[in-house]
Amino acid sequence: MEATDSTYDIEFFWDPICPFAWITSRWIEKVVKQTGYSVDWRFISLRILNKDKDYDTEFPAGYEVGHTSGLRFLRAAAHARQELGKEPMSALYSAFGTHYWDLDRQPGRRTPLGTVTHTEECFRTAGLPTHFAASVDDQSWDHIIETETETALERTGRDVGTPIISFKPPEGLSFFGPVLSRVPDDDQAVPLWNAVIELAGFPGFAEMKRSLREVPQINVLGSLSSEPAMEDWETGARKAHKPA
């Protein structure tokens, strides 16, 4: 495992396939821009997190394919991080969003995810060497991803999903979420961050939750248009972003 680097203010554990992790990451990028905080973009895999689940009976159709595509992309990211360091991870995550989450709704958008070709596109957009994309098939990188997934769960407890955030790691606050269905405006970003940290920092705080009020406001899901959002494994993320 790559040890926690205390020079970073925030550790954000991300799986590229989780819509809620994507939305929260865009919020964190706004917080970073306004506060100067630094972020270590670390790995967590929904496929590894749910490795003992029976996808056929415990998840809607297609979830295993989606979760596996996220793991495959993280293999390439792990290879790149080992060779190039941590700094390119923000650009790589953003590039994945450019080549999936930000695209217009269209049938078949999921199909290329986790492939060498799609991963090469993401690396190219991030300004990184594309040869790392071949690592999507290399399971030897899974131990790094699994170890970081376990690190995140050790900090929060196991009944959580993605994203997981640590503030002032490793001894500082760690929590699952916040689960947001839309990216806050620029003027909302830091006040929301301060509110989350204030609440999470109270020693007696345990949990706050309500049912999802809207589908994730992400272009590829069709929820940024007047059309009904896709009924697929992403918008069913009431289960997808956490272990069922």
Secondary structure per residue as TSV (DSSP state, phi and psi in degrees):
chain	resnum	aa	ss	phi	psi
A	1	M	-	360.0	142.3
A	2	E	-	-78.6	119.9
A	3	A	-	-66.4	156.0
A	4	T	-	-60.4	134.7
A	5	D	-	-103.3	107.5
A	6	S	T	-68.9	-5.0
A	7	T	T	-76.3	-12.3
A	8	Y	-	-93.5	139.1
A	9	D	S	-78.2	-33.0
A	10	I	E	-132.4	138.2
A	11	E	E	-112.2	124.4
A	12	F	E	-115.0	115.3
A	13	F	E	-92.4	117.6
A	14	W	E	-126.0	141.6
A	15	D	-	-115.0	124.6
A	16	P	T	-63.2	-20.5
A	17	I	T	-87.8	-6.6
A	18	C	-	-88.3	119.1
A	19	P	H	-64.2	-34.5
A	20	F	H	-72.4	-35.4
A	21	A	H	-62.7	-39.9
A	22	W	H	-62.1	-49.0
A	23	I	H	-60.9	-46.7
A	24	T	H	-64.1	-35.9
A	25	S	H	-65.2	-35.3
A	26	R	H	-69.0	-34.4
A	27	W	H	-65.1	-45.3
A	28	I	H	-61.6	-38.3
A	29	E	H	-60.6	-37.7
A	30	K	H	-67.3	-40.7
A	31	V	H	-61.3	-45.2
A	32	V	H	-61.0	-42.9
A	33	K	H	-61.9	-34.4
A	34	Q	H	-91.7	-19.6
A	35	T	H	-111.2	-21.0
A	36	G	-	82.6	6.0
A	37	Y	-	-60.9	151.3
A	38	S	-	-107.0	147.3
A	39	V	E	-124.6	132.5
A	40	D	E	-100.6	110.3
A	41	W	E	-84.5	101.4
A	42	R	E	-103.5	172.1
A	43	F	E	-102.5	142.6
A	44	I	-	-146.0	138.6
A	45	S	-	-118.9	122.4
A	46	L	H	-65.2	-31.1
A	47	R	H	-68.0	-41.1
A	48	I	H	-71.7	-41.1
A	49	L	H	-59.4	-34.2
A	50	N	T	-105.5	25.7
A	51	K	T	-63.7	-23.7
A	52	D	T	-95.6	4.4
A	53	K	S	-85.8	153.4
A	54	D	-	-94.4	101.9
A	55	Y	H	-62.1	-30.9
A	56	D	H	-66.6	-31.3
A	57	T	H	-109.9	-19.7
A	58	E	H	-109.0	-5.4
A	59	F	S	-135.6	154.6
A	60	P	-	-63.3	161.0
A	61	A	T	-58.6	137.4
A	62	G	T	96.8	-12.3
A	63	Y	H	-66.7	-39.2
A	64	E	H	-63.4	-40.5
A	65	V	H	-62.2	-45.0
A	66	G	H	-63.1	-48.2
A	67	H	H	-62.8	-38.2
A	68	T	H	-67.1	-36.8
A	69	S	H	-64.4	-35.0
A	70	G	H	-64.5	-42.6
A	71	L	H	-62.1	-41.7
A	72	R	H	-61.7	-42.6
A	73	F	H	-64.1	-39.7
A	74	L	H	-64.8	-28.6
A	75	R	H	-61.0	-45.5
A	76	A	H	-65.3	-38.6
A	77	A	H	-64.3	-40.6
A	78	A	H	-63.3	-40.9
A	79	H	H	-62.4	-47.0
A	80	A	H	-63.0	-40.7
A	81	R	H	-64.2	-38.7
A	82	Q	H	-64.1	-37.2
A	83	E	H	-85.8	-34.5
A	84	L	H	-111.1	-11.7
A	85	G	-	94.1	-177.9
A	86	K	S	-80.7	-27.3
A	87	E	T	-57.3	-36.3
A	88	P	H	-72.8	-7.4
A	89	M	H	-65.5	-35.9
A	90	S	H	-62.4	-46.5
A	91	A	H	-65.2	-35.3
A	92	L	H	-69.0	-43.3
A	93	Y	H	-61.9	-44.6
A	94	S	H	-60.8	-38.1
A	95	A	H	-65.8	-36.9
A	96	F	H	-60.0	-43.1
A	97	G	H	-61.5	-39.4
A	98	T	H	-60.6	-37.6
A	99	H	T	-97.2	9.7
A	100	Y	T	-147.6	-70.3
A	101	W	T	-60.5	-34.2
A	102	D	T	-87.1	-4.1
A	103	L	S	-75.7	158.1
A	104	D	-	-67.9	149.1
A	105	R	-	-59.5	131.6
A	106	Q	-	-164.7	136.3
A	107	P	T	-56.1	140.3
A	108	G	T	87.0	5.2
A	109	R	T	-61.2	-31.9
A	110	R	T	-74.2	-27.1
A	111	T	T	-52.5	-43.4
A	112	P	T	-76.6	-12.1
A	113	L	T	-60.3	136.3
A	114	G	T	84.2	-2.6
A	115	T	S	-85.8	162.7
A	116	V	H	-62.2	-42.6
A	117	T	H	-62.2	-47.9
A	118	H	H	-64.8	-41.1
A	119	T	H	-65.3	-38.3
A	120	E	H	-60.0	-41.3
A	121	E	H	-59.6	-42.5
A	122	C	H	-64.9	-44.4
A	123	F	H	-64.5	-39.7
A	124	R	H	-63.3	-43.3
A	125	T	H	-64.6	-34.3
A	126	A	T	-78.0	-4.3
A	127	G	T	76.0	29.2
A	128	L	-	-115.0	155.8
A	129	P	-	-58.9	134.8
A	130	T	G	-81.1	-10.7
A	131	H	G	-66.6	-18.8
A	132	F	G	-64.5	-22.1
A	133	A	G	-60.9	-26.2
A	134	A	G	-62.3	-19.1
A	135	S	G	-74.5	-4.5
A	136	V	G	-59.7	-23.6
A	137	D	G	-96.6	-0.3
A	138	D	-	-98.0	100.8
A	139	Q	G	-71.6	-7.8
A	140	S	G	-65.6	-19.1
A	141	W	G	-81.5	-9.2
A	142	D	H	-65.4	-28.6
A	143	H	H	-66.8	-33.0
A	144	I	H	-67.7	-45.7
A	145	I	H	-65.4	-40.8
A	146	E	H	-66.5	-39.2
A	147	T	H	-65.8	-40.1
A	148	E	H	-71.3	-34.5
A	149	T	H	-59.5	-44.3
A	150	E	H	-65.5	-39.1
A	151	T	H	-57.7	-45.9
A	152	A	H	-60.8	-43.6
A	153	L	H	-69.9	-31.3
A	154	E	H	-64.2	-28.7
A	155	R	H	-83.0	-26.9
A	156	T	H	-113.1	-17.6
A	157	G	-	95.7	164.7
A	158	R	S	-89.5	-22.0
A	159	D	S	-85.5	58.2
A	160	V	-	-140.4	179.3
A	161	G	-	-139.3	-134.2
A	162	T	S	-120.9	147.9
A	163	P	-	-86.9	166.0
A	164	I	E	-120.9	135.1
A	165	I	E	-121.4	135.4
A	166	S	E	-115.8	131.5
A	167	F	E	-112.7	126.0
A	168	K	S	57.8	55.4
A	169	P	T	-71.5	158.9
A	170	P	T	-91.3	-13.5
A	171	E	T	-83.7	-13.1
A	172	G	S	-77.0	-160.7
A	173	L	E	-72.5	140.9
A	174	S	E	-135.5	140.0
A	175	F	E	-158.2	154.7
A	176	F	E	-82.2	128.9
A	177	G	-	99.1	-155.4
A	178	P	-	-67.8	145.6
A	179	V	-	-85.7	111.4
A	180	L	-	-114.4	141.9
A	181	S	S	-96.2	-7.7
A	182	R	S	-150.2	154.7
A	183	V	-	-78.3	127.6
A	184	P	-	-62.2	152.8
A	185	D	-	-64.9	163.5
A	186	D	H	-55.0	-42.8
A	187	D	H	-77.2	-10.3
A	188	Q	H	-93.8	-19.1
A	189	A	H	-61.7	-55.1
A	190	V	H	-71.0	-42.8
A	191	P	H	-57.1	-38.5
A	192	L	H	-66.8	-42.4
A	193	W	H	-58.5	-47.2
A	194	N	H	-61.4	-38.0
A	195	A	H	-66.7	-41.7
A	196	V	H	-63.4	-46.0
A	197	I	H	-65.7	-38.4
A	198	E	H	-61.7	-45.9
A	199	L	H	-68.0	-47.9
A	200	A	H	-64.8	-25.8
A	201	G	T	-79.8	-11.6
A	202	F	S	-71.8	122.6
A	203	P	T	-58.1	-28.3
A	204	G	T	-91.1	1.5
A	205	F	-	-72.3	133.4
A	206	A	-	-116.1	-55.5
A	207	E	-	-163.5	146.6
A	208	M	-	-135.6	133.3
A	209	K	-	-157.8	147.6
A	210	R	-	-145.5	162.6
A	211	S	-	-63.8	148.6
A	212	L	-	-60.5	127.9
A	213	R	-	-93.8	-21.1
A	214	E	S	-151.6	156.1
A	215	V	-	-70.7	158.3
A	216	P	-	-56.5	131.4
A	217	Q	-	-84.9	81.3
A	218	I	-	-131.7	137.7
A	219	N	G	-58.6	-44.9
A	220	V	G	-67.1	-19.2
A	221	L	G	-84.8	-7.4
A	222	G	T	80.4	4.7
A	223	S	T	-87.7	0.8
A	224	L	T	-97.1	3.0
A	225	S	S	-115.3	-176.9
A	226	S	S	-82.6	-6.1
A	227	E	S	-79.0	152.7
A	228	P	-	-60.0	145.3
A	229	A	-	-69.7	154.7
A	230	M	-	-59.4	138.9
A	231	E	-	-97.4	82.9
A	232	D	S	-143.4	-168.1
A	233	W	T	-67.3	-22.4
A	234	E	T	-74.4	-49.3
A	235	T	T	-74.5	-14.4
A	236	G	T	-83.6	24.2
A	237	A	H	-72.8	4.7
A	238	R	H	-54.6	-28.8
A	239	K	H	-106.3	-30.2
A	240	A	H	-67.1	-31.4
A	241	H	T	-87.8	1.8
A	242	K	S	-147.3	160.6
A	243	P	-	-64.5	130.7
A	244	A	-	-73.2	360.0
